[in-house]
Amino acid sequence: MNYFIVDDDSAVRGILKNLIESDNDCVVGEEADGSQVFVETLLQTDTDIMIIDLLMPEEDGIDTVRRINQGFNGKIVMISQVEMKEMIAEAYQNNVEAYITKPINRLEVLSVLEKVSKNLRLERSMDQIKHSLQLADEVGKDGSNGESVKVTTAVERAESVLSDLGIRYEKGAEDLFGILQAFESDQLSPYCSLKDLWEVSLQVNDYEISQKNIKATEQRVRRAVLQAFNHISSLGAMDITHPKFEYYAMRFFEMDGVQQRIRELDANEDREAKTHSPRLNIKRFIMAFHDECQQ
């Protein structure tokens, strides 16, 4: 990720730069005041995330954000010693993604920036899926004017399915979107291995293909699938006729595993009580997700 730092305190800029570059990201520009920040500069430097101070001598952070909002499509993180709820709320109303309080705390900064960069990658994955679907639509177009509706419906379907499964904002969702895009662009076939799925997810999301990253991808997806399994099972435990349970349980999971999980939930008043670790068919889940997004 490319970062642009705006803060009138050179020491703060230095601390942020060291933290960012220690995480293998890049600081592509710095300014001491918001009045010196322009959309053209952010675009020329390929800035992904701008970190900007709230209070500066000539132009404060919120005024700067308002000025560049129309042309800058990256993420904005605001930092400040001010913790007034009104000012923080105003920052969020002006498309600020996250708010960090001074003095700078290393763990807080790294945690916030990781979440913001993940969200940005997820949004870009969705944009790539839209583009892939549009290309596929153009190839198969028969001249009718209604084809674009299919593009929107397919993208919305992917988001809707993950929301129904309770994993729309899980870390593994980014990997699932990447895998979906690879299927759409014919980079994957239904007969591919799980390792192929993890590798193509890394490629689509611009990560290095290494054993460490492959393992991390697998773990993220497995955690997301387990969360979806628990979510759907909980719906069934509350109401066996719940429409989402009826629709997704048999399509995405082994029914005997779901039934066992429901029995465990029924036997425990505490829904967080320890239960067995289910055997999950990850490939089945992914193929079911792909099929659902084609409808």
Secondary structure, DSSP 8 states (H G I E B T S, - for coil): -EEEEE-S-HHHHHHHHHHHHHTT-EEEEEESSGGG--HHHHHHTT-SEEEEES--SSS-HHHHHHHHTTT--SEEEEEES---HHHHHHHHHTT--EEEESS--HHHHHHHHHHHHHHHHHHHHHHHHHHHHHHHHHHT--S-TTTHHHHHHHHHHHHHHHHHTT-TTSTHHHHHHHHHHHHHTTS--TT--HHHHHHHHHHHTT----HHHHHHHHHHHHHHHHHHHHHHHHHHHH-TT-HHHHHHHHHHS-HHHHHHHHHHHHH-SSTTS--------HHHHHHHHHHHHH-
